Amino acid sequence: MWGGFLLLMVIASVNYRCVLDNWDWLRWLVFAAILLLAARGGKETMGWGEPGKNLNDFLESNPTLKVWIVFYVFCILLFLAYGLAQGFEFYESPGSWLLLGFVPLFLPLLVVAEYQRYKRLGMQSNHRFNKDVSR
């Protein structure tokens, strides 16, 4: 599911002019996709690695990711300051800059959260399987 979402974000970021030109009808497709994803997700799949866990709790339990965010945001700020001083025209391709800025920021968080969710759901599945076998 995340792979498909990231692929759509890459396509939309690269073709942002096409998205903006067709936004009057495309917004309804995006709205329907959001509703479909919200209806499809269960409570056991919600949260950052565990049900009901918010981003702040997730970062508190993974200090390495907290260090990554601080380091990455510092690097982005340095890059933006350098780009503004050198006259980079960030407005010419905002989708590409946003993609380059946010994917490396959130990708490690999503990978760790999905790995924790995978392990948790696998242990729940094994526990249910062992209960069924022992009967």
C-alpha positions as CSV (number, residue, x, y, z in Angstrom):
1,M,0.0,0.0,0.0
2,W,2.8,2.4,0.9
3,G,4.6,1.6,-2.4
4,G,1.6,2.5,-4.4
5,F,1.1,5.7,-2.4
6,L,4.7,6.7,-2.9
7,L,4.5,6.0,-6.6
8,L,1.5,8.2,-7.0
9,M,3.2,11.0,-5.0
10,V,6.2,10.8,-7.3
11,I,4.1,10.9,-10.4
12,A,2.0,13.8,-9.0
13,S,5.2,15.7,-7.9
14,V,6.9,15.4,-11.3
15,N,3.7,16.2,-13.2
16,Y,2.4,18.9,-10.9
17,R,1.3,21.2,-13.7
18,C,-0.9,18.5,-15.1
19,V,-2.3,17.9,-11.7
20,L,-3.0,21.6,-11.1
21,D,-4.6,22.0,-14.6
22,N,-7.0,19.0,-14.0
23,W,-7.6,19.6,-10.3
24,D,-11.3,20.4,-10.8
25,W,-12.1,16.7,-11.5
26,L,-9.0,15.1,-10.1
27,R,-9.8,16.2,-6.6
28,W,-12.9,13.9,-6.5
29,L,-10.7,10.9,-7.4
30,V,-8.3,11.9,-4.6
31,F,-11.2,12.3,-2.2
32,A,-12.6,8.9,-3.1
33,A,-9.2,7.3,-2.7
34,I,-8.8,8.8,0.8
35,L,-12.3,7.5,1.8
36,L,-11.4,4.0,0.4
37,L,-8.2,3.9,2.3
38,A,-9.9,5.1,5.5
39,A,-12.6,2.4,5.2
40,R,-10.1,-0.3,4.4
41,G,-7.7,0.3,7.3
42,G,-8.6,-1.5,10.6
43,K,-7.8,-0.5,14.1
44,E,-5.0,-3.1,14.2
45,T,-3.2,-1.4,11.4
46,M,-3.5,2.2,12.6
47,G,-0.8,4.0,14.5
48,W,3.0,4.2,14.2
49,G,3.9,0.6,14.7
50,E,1.3,-0.1,17.3
51,P,-2.4,0.8,17.5
52,G,-3.1,4.2,18.9
53,K,0.5,5.3,19.0
54,N,1.0,8.8,17.8
55,L,4.1,10.2,16.1
56,N,5.6,11.8,19.3
57,D,5.4,8.5,21.2
58,F,6.9,6.6,18.3
59,L,9.8,9.0,18.1
60,E,10.3,8.8,21.9
61,S,10.6,5.0,21.6
62,N,13.1,5.3,18.7
63,P,15.8,7.9,19.7
64,T,17.8,7.1,16.5
65,L,14.9,8.3,14.4
66,K,14.7,11.5,16.5
67,V,18.4,12.2,15.8
68,W,17.8,11.5,12.1
69,I,15.0,14.1,12.0
70,V,17.0,16.7,13.8
71,F,20.1,16.1,11.5
72,Y,18.0,16.1,8.3
73,V,16.1,19.2,9.2
74,F,19.3,21.0,10.0
75,C,20.8,19.9,6.6
76,I,17.6,21.1,4.8
77,L,17.8,24.5,6.5
78,L,21.5,24.8,5.5
79,F,20.6,23.9,1.9
80,L,17.7,26.4,1.8
81,A,19.9,29.2,3.2
82,Y,22.6,28.3,0.6
83,G,20.0,28.1,-2.2
84,L,18.5,31.5,-1.3
85,A,22.0,33.1,-1.1
86,Q,23.0,31.7,-4.5
87,G,19.7,32.6,-6.1
88,F,18.2,29.1,-6.7
89,E,14.7,29.4,-8.1
90,F,12.8,26.9,-6.0
91,Y,9.4,28.1,-7.3
92,E,10.1,26.7,-10.8
93,S,9.7,23.1,-9.7
94,P,8.1,23.0,-6.3
95,G,7.0,19.3,-6.6
96,S,10.5,18.1,-7.2
97,W,11.9,20.1,-4.3
98,L,9.1,18.9,-1.9
99,L,9.7,15.3,-3.0
100,L,13.4,15.6,-2.5
101,G,12.8,17.2,0.9
102,F,10.1,15.0,2.4
103,V,10.8,11.5,1.1
104,P,14.2,11.2,2.9
105,L,12.7,12.7,6.0
106,F,9.8,10.4,6.4
107,L,11.0,7.2,4.6
108,P,13.0,5.9,7.6
109,L,10.1,6.5,9.9
110,L,7.7,4.7,7.7
111,V,10.1,1.7,7.2
112,V,10.6,1.3,11.0
113,A,6.9,1.7,11.7
114,E,5.9,-0.9,9.0
115,Y,8.6,-3.3,10.3
116,Q,7.2,-3.0,13.9
117,R,3.7,-3.5,12.6
118,Y,4.8,-6.5,10.6
119,K,6.4,-8.1,13.6
120,R,3.4,-7.3,15.9
121,L,0.8,-8.6,13.5
122,G,3.0,-11.7,12.8
123,M,3.2,-12.5,16.5
124,Q,-0.6,-12.1,16.8
125,S,-1.1,-14.4,13.9
126,N,1.3,-17.0,15.4
127,H,-0.5,-16.7,18.7
128,R,-3.9,-17.3,17.1
129,F,-2.5,-20.2,15.0
130,N,-1.0,-21.9,18.1
131,K,-4.3,-21.6,20.0
132,D,-6.2,-23.2,17.1
133,V,-3.7,-26.0,16.8
134,S,-3.7,-26.8,20.5
135,R,-7.5,-27.3,20.5
